[in-house]
Amino acid sequence: MSKKIARPLRRHAARHLSPRAILLLAAGALSACGGSGSSSESDPDAGATTGQDAAIDALPGALVVVIDAAPAVTTTDPYAVLRFHAEAATGFECSVDDGEWGPCESPLVIMPRTASDTPLALGPHHVDVRATDGDELGPVERVDWTIATVFEVDDERLVAADRMPMPVADGSWRGIFRINCEFSHGAYDDPIVFPGIVDRAHLHMFYGNADTDHSSTAESLFVSGDATCQGGTLNRSAYWVPSVLAPVYDGNGDVVLDEAGEPTWRVVLSRTGDQDTAHEVFYYSAAVSDLASIQAVPVGLRMIAGDHMATPDAPQDASVARWHCQSWNASDAAGGPFSATIPECAIGDLVRFDVFFPSCWNGVDLDSPNHRSHMAYPVVEAGRFVCPATHPVPLARASYHYAFNVSMRDADRGTMTSRGWRFASDGYTVSASTPGGASLHGDWFNAWHPEVMEALVDGCLRGGLDCHDGNLANGSSLSAPSEGTRLYPAVVAAGLGPSAVH
């Protein structure tokens, strides 16, 4: 049985007119045409009933949608959030840009949610909302807005670039874009592996979206939260890795033991932040030979790189996860040197690690049960790097590059090096003969502004350029990173977390 439209009103496009204003206009028209409206001149505030009030009372007010929040008339946000209500409505139906009507609820968040969804395009958009009650349909309320490009407005998240990036050097990256990020916060959370479960993971250090926690989703990251990376909320992606930990030493140079006789640990924070002195921690690069084929990463894609179960006896491939001292001047072109575990770097040196994420996508899934199988690494065919047939879509490759100061506070008292450091995910006992860090891995949850992600891919990666400090190769650079809270919980169970305590 088809639904009945209760006293339908004409669909309107002026979102600044409230439903009551529309009803007043309708009632005024009735009165002007000699309809049922009254000609009383009594003061409505004195309790008199006007013809307009009578007309309003006769209409189905319980099914009139009231818009409580909507996008600005012109915005650069790549999403839309609407809040609405209607008296006594049992449900709502919505239509976006004259698409099919379907059930909806408040708040309505319009954003890409599947691999086949495309981001909202630049230009005008509208949403129609109507209330339902059984087979009754209320009048339509329309919300209009326009999405403007971030590159043609005065946006504090962008600054004028001071130079045009140079082409990549021979034998180096094929095309690369680099950003700095500040450390946001630490927590025993992992919204990819343990979604919705608090304190279930080992101790992670979070960068990017400042609201990232156990409950984070593609929607929450994409539409909310401050961000600590260059460009601020243009990049609400969440980046996280286990903490690097050093033993706590007393005044005599001995390791401080806890009540159970186990070593106590402290967090060694990475060197990030100031663009002039920090190590750029996040790269997006070209991992395949055909630069023109590289695609922007879809909103909501998440993945893990590296193996948290790896040990020194079963090391990871250096093309995925590796450690080295800054003083080694290690490089891929030189073939290293690299280490599968945390090396013994001297005081004044930097302990560094690199984690490379897979960049070939199956084109279907934004995640997979093991958070890995929807992605793959490129393969070599006829001397060229290509994506395998099982994962044919080449994306911008994400990689993490962290650096940690070796200070007197954290150095082993016998060697004055980083000997004895561990990674919070290491599932084995660290010793001089069994170094920590074999479980090196990282997690990434994409929430870039799609227009900016497309710009960095098109300008830097497809263009074969060497882009530093958030330079997008289009005359704009991302603004400086912002500070997070820099708060993190106490180190529990050598960083393995409360869930490891039995």
LINWO-V368925 format. One record per residue. N is the residue number from 1. RES is the residue in one small letter. PSI is psi in degrees with one decimal (999 if undefined). Layout:
# LINWO-V368925
n=N res=RES psi=PSI
n=N res=RES psi=PSI
This chain:
# LINWO-V368925
n=1 res=m psi=132.3
n=2 res=s psi=152.8
n=3 res=k psi=146.6
n=4 res=k psi=136.5
n=5 res=i psi=117.0
n=6 res=a psi=111.2
n=7 res=r psi=64.3
n=8 res=p psi=142.9
n=9 res=l psi=153.2
n=10 res=r psi=135.2
n=11 res=r psi=136.8
n=12 res=h psi=160.9
n=13 res=a psi=2.7
n=14 res=a psi=98.7
n=15 res=r psi=-16.1
n=16 res=h psi=-9.4
n=17 res=l psi=124.0
n=18 res=s psi=160.5
n=19 res=p psi=-38.2
n=20 res=r psi=-37.7
n=21 res=a psi=-39.9
n=22 res=i psi=-41.2
n=23 res=l psi=-38.1
n=24 res=l psi=-40.5
n=25 res=l psi=-41.0
n=26 res=a psi=-41.8
n=27 res=a psi=-38.4
n=28 res=g psi=-37.7
n=29 res=a psi=-38.8
n=30 res=l psi=-45.5
n=31 res=s psi=-41.2
n=32 res=a psi=-27.3
n=33 res=c psi=11.4
n=34 res=g psi=25.4
n=35 res=g psi=-151.6
n=36 res=s psi=0.8
n=37 res=g psi=150.0
n=38 res=s psi=153.8
n=39 res=s psi=15.6
n=40 res=s psi=139.2
n=41 res=e psi=18.3
n=42 res=s psi=149.0
n=43 res=d psi=117.8
n=44 res=p psi=-33.1
n=45 res=d psi=-17.3
n=46 res=a psi=4.0
n=47 res=g psi=-2.5
n=48 res=a psi=152.2
n=49 res=t psi=121.7
n=50 res=t psi=168.3
n=51 res=g psi=-34.4
n=52 res=q psi=-43.8
n=53 res=d psi=-40.7
n=54 res=a psi=-38.9
n=55 res=a psi=-39.8
n=56 res=i psi=-44.1
n=57 res=d psi=-27.8
n=58 res=a psi=-14.6
n=59 res=l psi=158.4
n=60 res=p psi=72.1
n=61 res=g psi=-28.9
n=62 res=a psi=-20.9
n=63 res=l psi=12.5
n=64 res=v psi=123.3
n=65 res=v psi=131.2
n=66 res=v psi=122.7
n=67 res=i psi=117.2
n=68 res=d psi=-29.7
n=69 res=a psi=143.3
n=70 res=a psi=165.0
n=71 res=p psi=154.4
n=72 res=a psi=155.6
n=73 res=v psi=-40.2
n=74 res=t psi=129.5
n=75 res=t psi=159.7
n=76 res=t psi=0.5
n=77 res=d psi=135.0
n=78 res=p psi=16.7
n=79 res=y psi=172.4
n=80 res=a psi=137.6
n=81 res=v psi=121.5
n=82 res=l psi=139.5
n=83 res=r psi=137.0
n=84 res=f psi=165.5
n=85 res=h psi=165.8
n=86 res=a psi=138.4
n=87 res=e psi=128.8
n=88 res=a psi=11.6
n=89 res=a psi=141.0
n=90 res=t psi=-8.4
n=91 res=g psi=178.2
n=92 res=f psi=155.4
n=93 res=e psi=143.8
n=94 res=c psi=152.8
n=95 res=s psi=125.9
n=96 res=v psi=124.5
n=97 res=d psi=47.3
n=98 res=d psi=23.0
n=99 res=g psi=-173.6
n=100 res=e psi=145.8
n=101 res=w psi=143.3
n=102 res=g psi=162.0
n=103 res=p psi=144.0
n=104 res=c psi=170.5
n=105 res=e psi=165.0
n=106 res=s psi=134.5
n=107 res=p psi=144.3
n=108 res=l psi=118.7
n=109 res=v psi=119.5
n=110 res=i psi=114.8
n=111 res=m psi=164.2
n=112 res=p psi=135.1
n=113 res=r psi=-17.5
n=114 res=t psi=171.2
n=115 res=a psi=-26.3
n=116 res=s psi=-9.2
n=117 res=d psi=137.8
n=118 res=t psi=146.6
n=119 res=p psi=156.1
n=120 res=l psi=129.2
n=121 res=a psi=160.4
n=122 res=l psi=145.3
n=123 res=g psi=-169.5
n=124 res=p psi=147.8
n=125 res=h psi=160.7
n=126 res=h psi=154.5
n=127 res=v psi=132.7
n=128 res=d psi=134.0
n=129 res=v psi=137.2
n=130 res=r psi=147.9
n=131 res=a psi=153.1
n=132 res=t psi=152.9
n=133 res=d psi=96.2
n=134 res=g psi=-123.0
n=135 res=d psi=13.6
n=136 res=e psi=138.3
n=137 res=l psi=130.9
n=138 res=g psi=177.3
n=139 res=p psi=157.5
n=140 res=v psi=133.8
n=141 res=e psi=126.7
n=142 res=r psi=140.4
n=143 res=v psi=126.3
n=144 res=d psi=143.8
n=145 res=w psi=166.2
n=146 res=t psi=133.1
n=147 res=i psi=120.6
n=148 res=a psi=154.6
n=149 res=t psi=142.6
n=150 res=v psi=-16.0
n=151 res=f psi=-1.5
n=152 res=e psi=17.9
n=153 res=v psi=165.3
n=154 res=d psi=91.9
n=155 res=d psi=118.8
n=156 res=e psi=-11.8
n=157 res=r psi=-6.0
n=158 res=l psi=147.2
n=159 res=v psi=160.8
n=160 res=a psi=132.2
n=161 res=a psi=141.9
n=162 res=d psi=-2.7
n=163 res=r psi=165.0
n=164 res=m psi=131.1
n=165 res=p psi=149.6
n=166 res=m psi=158.6
n=167 res=p psi=152.1
n=168 res=v psi=151.6
n=169 res=a psi=152.2
n=170 res=d psi=136.6
n=171 res=g psi=7.3
n=172 res=s psi=-146.4
n=173 res=w psi=151.4
n=174 res=r psi=-27.7
n=175 res=g psi=134.0
n=176 res=i psi=146.7
n=177 res=f psi=129.2
n=178 res=r psi=143.6
n=179 res=i psi=154.2
n=180 res=n psi=149.3
n=181 res=c psi=146.9
n=182 res=e psi=151.8
n=183 res=f psi=129.0
n=184 res=s psi=-64.0
n=185 res=h psi=165.0
n=186 res=g psi=152.7
n=187 res=a psi=158.0
n=188 res=y psi=48.1
n=189 res=d psi=157.0
n=190 res=d psi=96.0
n=191 res=p psi=-8.2
n=192 res=i psi=-52.6
n=193 res=v psi=-39.0
n=194 res=f psi=62.1
n=195 res=p psi=132.7
n=196 res=g psi=0.3
n=197 res=i psi=116.7
n=198 res=v psi=143.6
n=199 res=d psi=33.6
n=200 res=r psi=-20.4
n=201 res=a psi=174.6
n=202 res=h psi=172.7
n=203 res=l psi=117.5
n=204 res=h psi=148.9
n=205 res=m psi=123.4
n=206 res=f psi=141.7
n=207 res=y psi=157.2
n=208 res=g psi=-124.6
n=209 res=n psi=119.9
n=210 res=a psi=-13.0
n=211 res=d psi=6.0
n=212 res=t psi=128.2
n=213 res=d psi=-166.0
n=214 res=h psi=-24.4
n=215 res=s psi=3.0
n=216 res=s psi=140.1
n=217 res=t psi=173.9
n=218 res=a psi=-40.0
n=219 res=e psi=-48.1
n=220 res=s psi=-37.2
n=221 res=l psi=-39.9
n=222 res=f psi=-33.7
n=223 res=v psi=-4.7
n=224 res=s psi=163.7
n=225 res=g psi=136.2
n=226 res=d psi=170.2
n=227 res=a psi=146.3
n=228 res=t psi=1.8
n=229 res=c psi=166.4
n=230 res=q psi=139.2
n=231 res=g psi=-4.4
n=232 res=g psi=-127.9
n=233 res=t psi=0.5
n=234 res=l psi=-17.9
n=235 res=n psi=88.1
n=236 res=r psi=16.8
n=237 res=s psi=153.3
n=238 res=a psi=128.2
n=239 res=y psi=132.4
n=240 res=w psi=150.3
n=241 res=v psi=155.8
n=242 res=p psi=158.3
n=243 res=s psi=146.7
n=244 res=v psi=130.4
n=245 res=l psi=143.8
n=246 res=a psi=148.1
n=247 res=p psi=151.6
n=248 res=v psi=128.9
n=249 res=y psi=147.2
n=250 res=d psi=-175.4
n=251 res=g psi=-20.1
n=252 res=n psi=-0.3
n=253 res=g psi=10.3
n=254 res=d psi=149.9
n=255 res=v psi=130.3
n=256 res=v psi=130.2
n=257 res=l psi=150.6
n=258 res=d psi=-173.4
n=259 res=e psi=-25.3
n=260 res=a psi=3.6
n=261 res=g psi=13.8
n=262 res=e psi=151.2
n=263 res=p psi=146.0
n=264 res=t psi=155.2
n=265 res=w psi=153.4
n=266 res=r psi=155.0
n=267 res=v psi=134.0
n=268 res=v psi=111.0
n=269 res=l psi=144.7
n=270 res=s psi=160.9
n=271 res=r psi=102.9
n=272 res=t psi=-179.5
n=273 res=g psi=-104.8
n=274 res=d psi=127.1
n=275 res=q psi=-22.6
n=276 res=d psi=-25.2
n=277 res=t psi=-19.7
n=278 res=a psi=157.9
n=279 res=h psi=127.2
n=280 res=e psi=123.6
n=281 res=v psi=-22.5
n=282 res=f psi=128.2
n=283 res=y psi=149.5
n=284 res=y psi=122.5
n=285 res=s psi=170.6
n=286 res=a psi=121.2
n=287 res=a psi=-5.4
n=288 res=v psi=161.0
n=289 res=s psi=-33.5
n=290 res=d psi=93.3
n=291 res=l psi=-34.8
n=292 res=a psi=-19.0
n=293 res=s psi=-9.7
n=294 res=i psi=133.0
n=295 res=q psi=156.6
n=296 res=a psi=148.4
n=297 res=v psi=130.2
n=298 res=p psi=148.7
n=299 res=v psi=133.9
n=300 res=g psi=-6.6
n=301 res=l psi=134.6
n=302 res=r psi=154.1
n=303 res=m psi=169.1
n=304 res=i psi=142.0
n=305 res=a psi=140.6
n=306 res=g psi=169.2
n=307 res=d psi=112.2
n=308 res=h psi=-8.9
n=309 res=m psi=-1.3
n=310 res=a psi=151.3
n=311 res=t psi=167.5
n=312 res=p psi=-27.9
n=313 res=d psi=-19.2
n=314 res=a psi=72.3
n=315 res=p psi=160.2
n=316 res=q psi=160.2
n=317 res=d psi=135.7
n=318 res=a psi=-15.7
n=319 res=s psi=-11.3
n=320 res=v psi=-50.4
n=321 res=a psi=133.9
n=322 res=r psi=158.2
n=323 res=w psi=158.5
n=324 res=h psi=160.8
n=325 res=c psi=145.0
n=326 res=q psi=-36.4
n=327 res=s psi=-13.5
n=328 res=w psi=-18.9
n=329 res=n psi=42.0
n=330 res=a psi=147.6
n=331 res=s psi=158.3
n=332 res=d psi=-37.6
n=333 res=a psi=-35.2
n=334 res=a psi=-3.6
n=335 res=g psi=25.1
n=336 res=g psi=-147.5
n=337 res=p psi=147.6
n=338 res=f psi=161.4
n=339 res=s psi=145.1
n=340 res=a psi=-11.0
n=341 res=t psi=171.5
n=342 res=i psi=119.8
n=343 res=p psi=166.0
n=344 res=e psi=92.0
n=345 res=c psi=139.4
n=346 res=a psi=160.4
n=347 res=i psi=134.4
n=348 res=g psi=-16.6
n=349 res=d psi=177.5
n=350 res=l psi=133.2
n=351 res=v psi=127.0
n=352 res=r psi=150.4
n=353 res=f psi=155.0
n=354 res=d psi=134.1
n=355 res=v psi=123.4
n=356 res=f psi=124.5
n=357 res=f psi=151.4
n=358 res=p psi=149.1
n=359 res=s psi=5.1
n=360 res=c psi=123.2
n=361 res=w psi=147.5
n=362 res=n psi=-6.7
n=363 res=g psi=4.8
n=364 res=v psi=-47.1
n=365 res=d psi=135.0
n=366 res=l psi=-12.2
n=367 res=d psi=172.9
n=368 res=s psi=163.4
n=369 res=p psi=-37.3
n=370 res=n psi=4.5
n=371 res=h psi=20.3
n=372 res=r psi=-39.7
n=373 res=s psi=-14.8
n=374 res=h psi=-6.4
n=375 res=m psi=158.7
n=376 res=a psi=161.5
n=377 res=y psi=151.8
n=378 res=p psi=158.4
n=379 res=v psi=164.5
n=380 res=v psi=124.1
n=381 res=e psi=123.4
n=382 res=a psi=39.0
n=383 res=g psi=8.0
n=384 res=r psi=146.2
n=385 res=f psi=122.2
n=386 res=v psi=163.0
n=387 res=c psi=142.1
n=388 res=p psi=158.5
n=389 res=a psi=-27.5
n=390 res=t psi=-23.8
n=391 res=h psi=75.7
n=392 res=p psi=-5.9
n=393 res=v psi=111.3
n=394 res=p psi=125.8
n=395 res=l psi=167.0
n=396 res=a psi=131.1
n=397 res=r psi=123.8
n=398 res=a psi=143.0
n=399 res=s psi=150.2
n=400 res=y psi=138.7
n=401 res=h psi=97.1
n=402 res=y psi=155.4
n=403 res=a psi=140.6
n=404 res=f psi=126.7
n=405 res=n psi=136.0
n=406 res=v psi=106.4
n=407 res=s psi=167.1
n=408 res=m psi=-36.6
n=409 res=r psi=-39.5
n=410 res=d psi=-4.4
n=411 res=a psi=146.8
n=412 res=d psi=130.5
n=413 res=r psi=-22.3
n=414 res=g psi=-38.7
n=415 res=t psi=-11.0
n=416 res=m psi=42.2
n=417 res=t psi=-174.0
n=418 res=s psi=16.2
n=419 res=r psi=138.6
n=420 res=g psi=-8.1
n=421 res=w psi=155.0
n=422 res=r psi=165.6
n=423 res=f psi=140.9
n=424 res=a psi=-20.8
n=425 res=s psi=-3.0
n=426 res=d psi=121.6
n=427 res=g psi=29.7
n=428 res=y psi=165.6
n=429 res=t psi=125.7
n=430 res=v psi=136.3
n=431 res=s psi=178.3
n=432 res=a psi=-33.0
n=433 res=s psi=-12.5
n=434 res=t psi=81.8
n=435 res=p psi=155.1
n=436 res=g psi=174.1
n=437 res=g psi=-0.8
n=438 res=a psi=-23.7
n=439 res=s psi=21.6
n=440 res=l psi=126.7
n=441 res=h psi=169.2
n=442 res=g psi=160.7
n=443 res=d psi=147.3
n=444 res=w psi=135.8
n=445 res=f psi=108.8
n=446 res=n psi=129.5
n=447 res=a psi=36.2
n=448 res=w psi=148.8
n=449 res=h psi=122.0
n=450 res=p psi=-35.9
n=451 res=e psi=-37.1
n=452 res=v psi=-40.5
n=453 res=m psi=-43.9
n=454 res=e psi=-36.9
n=455 res=a psi=-43.4
n=456 res=l psi=-35.6
n=457 res=v psi=-46.9
n=458 res=d psi=-44.6
n=459 res=g psi=-46.5
n=460 res=c psi=-44.9
n=461 res=l psi=-56.3
n=462 res=r psi=-28.3
n=463 res=g psi=-5.7
n=464 res=g psi=36.5
n=465 res=l psi=160.2
n=466 res=d psi=91.7
n=467 res=c psi=121.7
n=468 res=h psi=159.5
n=469 res=d psi=39.4
n=470 res=g psi=15.4
n=471 res=n psi=118.5
n=472 res=l psi=1.6
n=473 res=a psi=21.6
n=474 res=n psi=19.4
n=475 res=g psi=-8.1
n=476 res=s psi=149.3
n=477 res=s psi=153.6
n=478 res=l psi=145.1
n=479 res=s psi=170.7
n=480 res=a psi=153.9
n=481 res=p psi=159.6
n=482 res=s psi=151.4
n=483 res=e psi=141.2
n=484 res=g psi=-169.2
n=485 res=t psi=-27.0
n=486 res=r psi=21.9
n=487 res=l psi=144.8
n=488 res=y psi=154.2
n=489 res=p psi=170.9
n=490 res=a psi=150.1
n=491 res=v psi=118.7
n=492 res=v psi=132.5
n=493 res=a psi=51.2
n=494 res=a psi=30.9
n=495 res=g psi=-8.8
n=496 res=l psi=-20.8
n=497 res=g psi=170.9
n=498 res=p psi=-31.5
n=499 res=s psi=-17.0
n=500 res=a psi=-8.4
n=501 res=v psi=121.7
n=502 res=h psi=999
